[in-house]
Amino acid sequence: MPISAKQLNFCDISTDFDKFYHKNQNNLLSLLEQFVDISTFIPFSFYQRYYAHFGKKRDFSLESMLRFFILKNILSIPTVDLLITLLNISPDLRKFCGFLTVPDKSQFSRFKSNFQEDLNLLFHGLVDVTEELCQKANPFLASILISDTTGFEAYVSENNPKFYQSQLRKAKAFAKKIAKDDPNSTLDVEKYAQSQMPKFAASNPDAKLTYLNGHFGYF
């Protein structure tokens, strides 16, 4: 049977991505560049902390770091690693972000952790801007509160699959012990292991065992 699928190489992916970007640029990114001045939304205190933190060495501007994460969310790019790869092969995306060279993954991680409060303040400021726009577009719809029910899994050991596997091994050992005393035992090992899962994480009591996103976990 002949193989109908086309085998892609890295050059094909790069070419196809550039075609996609140029085809859709006027629909999205060019509109952002034309109508949105990100610097007007950044609190002055954010500027002060960012440049005071790095001193005179400013390899990457604050605007360029923020544009990176804006681009990641707009294009629904799942990981920082993937966007870094795309920036390395696309001069146009680097230009949009304002990067002459692409930062390392660790620099983006430190940016989020070091300036968490400043990012929070930035988003709070955006609420005032978007609220006014929403009121102008449709006052009734703007008055409706929407709750995002997406669950964010806490970084706790109980969310590690190995934790449940350890509970499952204990349940199997317990089932063997029960079977010796009662050969007719109908103990469900899976259900018993699940019942032994703690109601909240040991390291963070706020992370409770909950059914969200289609599965049980600590959220």
C-alpha positions as CSV (number, residue, x, y, z in Angstrom):
1,M,0.0,0.0,0.0
2,P,1.6,3.4,-1.0
3,I,2.3,5.9,1.7
4,S,0.2,9.0,1.1
5,A,1.4,11.0,4.1
6,K,4.1,13.7,3.5
7,Q,7.1,13.5,5.7
8,L,8.0,16.9,7.1
9,N,11.4,18.1,8.1
10,F,12.4,21.1,10.2
11,C,12.8,23.4,7.1
12,D,9.2,22.6,6.0
13,I,7.9,23.5,9.5
14,S,9.8,26.7,9.5
15,T,8.5,27.6,6.0
16,D,4.9,26.7,6.8
17,F,5.1,28.7,10.0
18,D,6.4,31.8,8.2
19,K,3.6,31.5,5.7
20,F,1.0,31.2,8.4
21,Y,2.4,34.2,10.2
22,H,2.5,36.5,7.2
23,K,-1.0,35.3,6.1
24,N,-2.5,36.2,9.5
25,Q,-0.3,39.1,10.5
26,N,-2.7,41.8,9.4
27,N,-5.5,40.2,11.2
28,L,-3.9,40.2,14.6
29,L,-0.4,41.2,15.4
30,S,-0.2,44.2,13.1
31,L,-3.4,45.5,14.8
32,L,-1.8,45.1,18.2
33,E,1.3,47.0,17.0
34,Q,-0.8,49.7,15.4
35,F,-3.5,50.3,18.1
36,V,-2.1,49.0,21.4
37,D,0.8,50.8,23.2
38,I,1.7,48.4,25.9
39,S,3.8,51.0,27.8
40,T,0.6,53.0,28.6
41,F,-0.7,50.1,30.7
42,I,2.5,49.4,32.7
43,P,2.5,51.0,36.2
44,F,5.4,53.4,36.8
45,S,6.3,51.3,39.9
46,F,6.8,48.3,37.6
47,Y,9.3,50.2,35.6
48,Q,11.2,51.3,38.7
49,R,11.4,47.8,40.1
50,Y,12.3,46.1,36.8
51,Y,15.2,48.5,36.0
52,A,16.4,48.8,39.6
53,H,16.6,45.0,39.8
54,F,18.8,44.7,36.7
55,G,20.7,47.9,37.1
56,K,22.4,49.3,34.0
57,K,22.4,45.9,32.3
58,R,19.2,45.9,30.4
59,D,19.5,43.2,27.7
60,F,15.7,42.9,27.4
61,S,13.2,45.7,27.9
62,L,10.2,45.4,30.2
63,E,7.9,45.8,27.2
64,S,9.6,43.0,25.3
65,M,9.2,40.6,28.2
66,L,5.5,41.3,28.5
67,R,5.0,41.1,24.7
68,F,6.5,37.6,24.9
69,F,3.7,36.4,27.3
70,I,1.0,38.3,25.4
71,L,2.1,36.5,22.2
72,K,2.1,33.2,24.0
73,N,-1.5,33.6,25.1
74,I,-2.8,35.1,21.9
75,L,-1.4,32.3,19.7
76,S,-2.4,29.7,22.3
77,I,1.2,28.4,22.4
78,P,1.2,25.8,25.2
79,T,4.8,26.1,26.5
80,V,7.5,28.7,26.9
81,D,10.0,26.3,25.2
82,L,7.9,26.1,22.1
83,L,7.6,29.9,21.8
84,I,11.3,30.3,22.3
85,T,11.8,27.8,19.4
86,L,9.4,29.8,17.2
87,L,11.1,33.1,18.0
88,N,14.5,31.6,17.0
89,I,13.2,30.7,13.5
90,S,11.0,33.7,12.9
91,P,12.6,37.2,12.7
92,D,9.1,38.7,12.4
93,L,8.0,37.3,15.8
94,R,11.2,38.5,17.4
95,K,10.6,42.0,15.9
96,F,7.1,42.0,17.4
97,C,8.4,41.1,20.8
98,G,11.3,43.5,20.5
99,F,14.1,40.9,20.9
100,L,17.4,41.2,19.1
101,T,18.3,37.9,20.7
102,V,15.9,35.4,22.4
103,P,16.2,35.1,26.2
104,D,16.7,31.8,27.9
105,K,13.8,29.9,29.5
106,S,15.2,30.6,33.0
107,Q,15.0,34.4,32.3
108,F,11.3,34.1,31.7
109,S,10.8,32.0,34.8
110,R,12.7,34.5,36.9
111,F,10.7,37.3,35.4
112,K,7.4,35.8,36.5
113,S,8.6,34.9,40.0
114,N,10.6,38.2,40.7
115,F,7.8,40.5,39.5
116,Q,4.7,38.6,40.6
117,E,3.2,41.5,42.5
118,D,3.9,43.9,39.7
119,L,2.2,41.7,37.2
120,N,-0.8,41.4,39.5
121,L,-0.9,45.2,39.7
122,L,-0.7,45.5,35.9
123,F,-3.7,43.2,35.5
124,H,-5.7,45.1,38.1
125,G,-5.1,48.2,36.1
126,L,-6.3,46.5,32.9
127,V,-9.6,45.8,34.6
128,D,-10.4,49.5,34.7
129,V,-9.7,49.8,31.0
130,T,-11.5,46.7,29.8
131,E,-14.5,47.5,32.0
132,E,-15.0,50.8,30.3
133,L,-14.8,49.2,26.9
134,C,-17.2,46.5,27.8
135,Q,-19.7,49.0,29.1
136,K,-19.6,50.9,25.9
137,A,-20.0,47.7,23.8
138,N,-22.9,46.3,25.8
139,P,-23.9,47.5,29.3
140,F,-26.1,44.5,30.0
141,L,-23.5,41.9,29.1
142,A,-20.9,43.8,30.9
143,S,-22.9,43.5,34.1
144,I,-22.9,39.7,34.0
145,L,-20.3,38.0,36.1
146,I,-18.5,35.1,34.5
147,S,-16.7,32.6,36.7
148,D,-13.8,30.6,35.2
149,T,-14.2,27.0,36.6
150,T,-10.8,25.8,35.3
151,G,-8.9,24.1,38.1
152,F,-5.2,24.8,38.7
153,E,-3.5,21.8,40.1
154,A,-1.3,22.6,43.1
155,Y,2.3,21.7,43.1
156,V,2.1,19.1,45.9
157,S,3.3,15.5,46.2
158,E,-0.3,14.2,46.3
159,N,-0.7,15.2,42.6
160,N,2.2,13.1,41.6
161,P,1.0,9.8,40.0
162,K,3.6,8.0,42.1
163,F,1.7,9.0,45.3
164,Y,-1.5,7.2,44.1
165,Q,0.6,4.2,43.0
166,S,2.0,3.9,46.5
167,Q,-1.6,3.9,47.9
168,L,-2.6,1.3,45.3
169,R,0.3,-1.0,46.4
170,K,-0.8,-0.7,50.0
171,A,-4.4,-1.5,49.0
172,K,-3.2,-4.7,47.1
173,A,-1.2,-5.8,50.1
174,F,-4.2,-5.2,52.4
175,A,-6.5,-7.2,49.9
176,K,-4.1,-10.2,50.1
177,K,-4.2,-10.1,53.9
178,I,-8.0,-9.9,53.8
179,A,-8.2,-12.8,51.3
180,K,-6.3,-15.1,53.6
181,D,-8.9,-14.6,56.4
182,D,-11.8,-14.5,54.0
183,P,-11.4,-16.1,50.6
184,N,-14.8,-14.8,49.6
185,S,-13.8,-11.2,50.1
186,T,-14.9,-8.8,47.3
187,L,-12.7,-5.9,48.3
188,D,-12.3,-3.4,45.3
189,V,-8.6,-2.5,45.4
190,E,-9.0,0.6,43.3
191,K,-11.9,2.0,45.3
192,Y,-10.2,1.2,48.6
193,A,-7.0,3.0,47.4
194,Q,-9.0,6.0,46.3
195,S,-10.7,6.1,49.7
196,Q,-7.3,6.3,51.4
197,M,-6.2,9.4,49.6
198,P,-6.0,12.3,52.0
199,K,-8.7,15.0,51.9
200,F,-6.1,17.7,51.6
201,A,-2.4,18.0,50.8
202,A,0.0,17.6,53.7
203,S,2.2,20.6,52.6
204,N,-0.8,22.9,51.9
205,P,-4.2,22.3,53.6
206,D,-5.8,24.7,51.1
207,A,-5.2,22.2,48.3
208,K,-8.1,19.9,48.7
209,L,-9.0,16.6,46.9
210,T,-11.5,17.7,44.3
211,Y,-13.0,16.5,41.0
212,L,-12.1,19.1,38.4
213,N,-11.0,19.1,34.7
214,G,-12.4,15.6,34.3
215,H,-10.3,13.9,37.1
216,F,-9.6,13.9,40.8
217,G,-6.7,16.0,42.0
218,Y,-5.6,18.5,44.6
219,F,-6.7,22.0,43.5
